Amino acid sequence: MFYYYLQLGLHSLKRNPLLTALMVFGIALGIGTSMTSLTVFYLMGSDPIPWKSDKLHVVQMDNWSVEQPYRTPNEPPDQVTYLDANALMQAGKADLQTAMFKLVWPLQPDNQDIKPFSSLGRATYTDFFAMFEPPFKYGGPWDRAQDKDHGRVVVLSSATNEKLFGGQDSSGKKVRLNEIDYTVVGVLDKWQPRVKFYDLTNGAFNDSEEYFVPFTTAIELQTQASGNNSCWDNPKPGWDGYLASECVWIQFWVQLNSTARKDEYLSFLNNYVGEQKKLGRFPRALNNRLPDVNEWIVDQGVVPSDAKIQVGLSFAFLIVCLVNTIGLLLAKFMRKSSEIGLRRALGATRGQLFSQHLIEAGVIGISGGLIGLFLTWLGLMAVRSLYKDLNSVAHMDWFMVLTAIALSVTAAVLAGLFPTWKACQITPATQLKTQ
Amino acid sequence: MEIRPILSALMRSKVALVLIGLQIALTLAIVCNSLFIISQRVQMMGRESGINEADTFTIGSLGFGAAFDIKTSIQEDVALLRSLPGVADATPTNTTPMSNGGWSTGINLTREQKTSTAPSAMYFVDEHGLNAFGAKLAEGRFFTADEITFRERSSVDWPPVIVITRALANKLFPDQSALGKQVYLDTEGNPNTIIGVVERMQVPWIGWSAEDGPDAEFYSTFVPQNVAFGNFGRYLVRTEPGRRDEVMKAAEAAMLKSNHSRIVREPRTIERIRAEGYQGHRAMTIILIGVIVSLLAVTALGIVGMASFWVTQRTKQIGTRRALGATRGSILRYFMTENFVITSLGLALGVLLTYGLNYWLMANYAAQRLPLVYLAGGIVVLMLLGQAAVFGPATRASRVPPAVATRSV
């Protein structure tokens, strides 16, 4: 029966190719637009590390000026001072913890064929690798002793390893950064989190680092962070003055394996700030926070308001397309009134007519949906060319493909229900009378 | 033309009326609000930065290691750049307008005040800064060579003289000249005297206006210092008109050759910096234009489809009317008026939806109230669109011969 109705539906659609094309295209356009904006929106805001996002927390301490908050209404800074980063690392109260900052160093390859180039790196502690779990291809992270001893060691990204060593296992080899030789201890596999959640301060959609070096080493070498630096009070002169200042420029993350541990850590922080207050620091009221990854993504406004407006407008557009299809489908079914009347008179039940017309509507919906998927693919391509930095989030994944199909079928059935119901209300007698 | 028969005919097919009306209402709401967003973005992108954008580019240098002599490097580099053929002028600078990265500091009028009077972007340049950027001096003078110092890691003081923009001058000293006035970049430091006012100089950050009004995007200060900590050097070069691309290549080559203990970073034109800076706004504009065009197309085609259906369904009635003496013109007018009535009802609902959507945008995304002119424009456009869309089917209706009335199906 289904097959027969399908044939009837296709036959009826073929009778009015222009009207059919109009309906299919309408749905396709609506689906394409809304799925494009929804995909970008969803991938920007979605959990980049779902298996442990509730265990990773940013440490926020309000060391800001008593006169004004870091950000209105009363937000603590998104980074910490060197003083506090150092104290928290020394205390080591979390399950895993790392202070880190963004740096740019010239990379001077041994190979004379490759010109020295400026390269983006990250100074961090070895816990970084256990916390954010970048996959290793060769070797592994440096050990805690290297953190302590300011080791001249480096972990390379897979792209850097490709460039410098042709993708070979480079463990034990030397890499020259800013006139100093570092020994390669590990090489990462490809790693580009969709959202660079571990350093939202310096760009949520920036490229990942080309290498990682110990934090302590970078500090010893007096490396100026190339990321954001904010001060409310003038630092004292010189590097030591800067390290002792109230300037915030270091991201501090902790891993806390349970809520109990989180509570413990928060009270440790509160105690720490309490002690510092006695020394005359932290003039504002106690305002320590430990947002987890997803809270942090919301807090830092990773999803720009433009993306939200686009989702809102594109779904309004989808509604217009659906209303349009309902109207056209209704017109079409009404036109067939006499045919429907005849079939009713010859014994077809309302149920049979209902399924026949719903199948016809479904055919429109599914073809609209398929074309819509194609349009979404085109749309995402357009988004990638319009927003150069959104490469990582403007892609379809299986979840979004399934969502698109579900959305288009639902949309088409919704659009088809009313016209179908109206068609079934046709009384055979009145239709036959006019003949 | 009688409106009553049209209304009573419409009342018999309420569903169709509701569907078309709803479609028009939603279209009006989306089109008006999108156009408003577009016009704001276009206005924002069209703002002049106050500098010469056509003939300028930046080029940077990153020295190797702790032994790198950044001060000498800066001096040699600017001298080299200025000596190149085709270069009009060059200056060291920490940043440029629209680059989205830079240094900002609060400016205070007195030593005692707790919160600063205005935030300002800092441009660290030498005596060639004004000429290299191609900015215009409005009052006073720019720096002289002997006023230029180095800003080192150990520097905490700000220099005794600064030059600010007119927007910042108006904010700090409304209704009086800022020239010769003293301000405090650091309330614990020496006062800084304003020796010059520049017509216009945009801050590096796009969308900085959020808290201090739209003029805040031009709160800039020139500081007569070269930043000499870290191994970074950045220069802004202005070339003779039309020679930018050629000079850019020559400058990169010359800098590479002059000093081997550093990297020369890829030169970037201000035009490229502008394009990258406004990328998001440009994208939003293009996307919204796409939405508007598709929406109008879908709505217009929908009206054509529905009208065609009505015409077909009423062929017999039309024939009857024709047979009873109605002219072609009156049939045409009937359908045009019908569309006018439906569109008007839809637009009435659309006005509510438009302001509803505008309210949502204002509540959630700091949008502004939609000016009436957009609504008026939207109404006119949709009215014309409806009339144009229905014209085809209506013409077809008017061609129905009266003989149809006598024919049975």
Interface residues (C-beta under 8 A of the other chain):
Chain A: L19 L22 G26 L29 G30 T33 E67 Q68 V104 P106 Q108 K115 P116 F117 S118 N178 E179 I180 L221 Q222 Q224 N234 P235 K236 P237 G238 W239 G241 Y242 P304 S305 D306 K308 I309 Q310 G312 L313 S314 A316 F317 I319 V320 C321 V323 N324 I326 G327 L328 L330 A331 K332 M334 R335 S338 V383 L386 Y387 K388 F418 K422 T434 Q435
Chain B: V15 A16 L19 I20 L22 Q23 L26 T27 A29 I30 N33 S34 I37 L62 G63 F64 G65 A66 A67 K114 T115 R153 S154 S155 V156 D186 E188 G189 F229 G230 N231 R262 I263 R265 E276 Q279 G280 R282 A283 M284 I286 I287 L288 V291 S294 L295 V298 T299 L301 G302 G305 M306 F309 W310 T312 Q313 L357 W360 L361 N364 Y365 A366 V409
